[in-house]
Amino acid sequence: MGRVGSQSAKAVHSYLERHVLYEQTAAVVTPGSHPPGHLMTLDYMVESAVRALETTPAECALITGSPPRHRTAFAVGAQLIGYARTPQDRDRLADSGATCIIPSLADLTLRLRARPLPN
């Protein structure tokens, strides 16, 4: 699993540790992951995570509730897992072509924790 975030690397690592996901995370890409002055578009960060995981975009999923990030998922060829906090979010995500929709990040976290890492 890789993690792309707009938060600081410190905040992302802290979240992963707090939710017992750190061991399942092979790559973390944040705006501060590259040299200062480097343009860190979301597309570039997702592509960097895919390269770090040595996989293809089609084998990756971007989890988001943000419409601009929906476009990023599709632009790079990744799957989109929509995070819907409200019924309106669910409708918007379904209309945008989300591969699947989750109502809770906690539910996803529990599922990821229970899933063994591939060898």
C-alpha positions, 0 to 999 in steps of 0.5 A: 500500500502506498499513501499520497497525501497533501498533509506533511510526511510527519502527519501521514506517518503519525496517522499510519502508526496510530491506526496500525497501518505503518507496516502495510505501507510501502511508500508515502508521497507528500508535497515535502517528499521532493526537493524544495521548489519541485512542482508537486501536483497530485498527478505527479504524487500519484505517479511517484507512489505507483513508481515506488510501489513498482506496479501499474496505475491500474493496480492502484486505487485512490481513496478520496471524496474530492472531485478534483482528485477523482479526475486525477485517479482517472487521468493516471489510470488508477481505480477510484474508491469514493469516500462518501460522508453524506448521501449527496457525496454518494450520489456525486461519487456514483455519477463520477464513476467511482469503482466503489464507494465507502461510507467510512474510513474506519471501515476501510482501515479495519479491513486493511489491518485484517488483510495480510501483506502479500509475500 
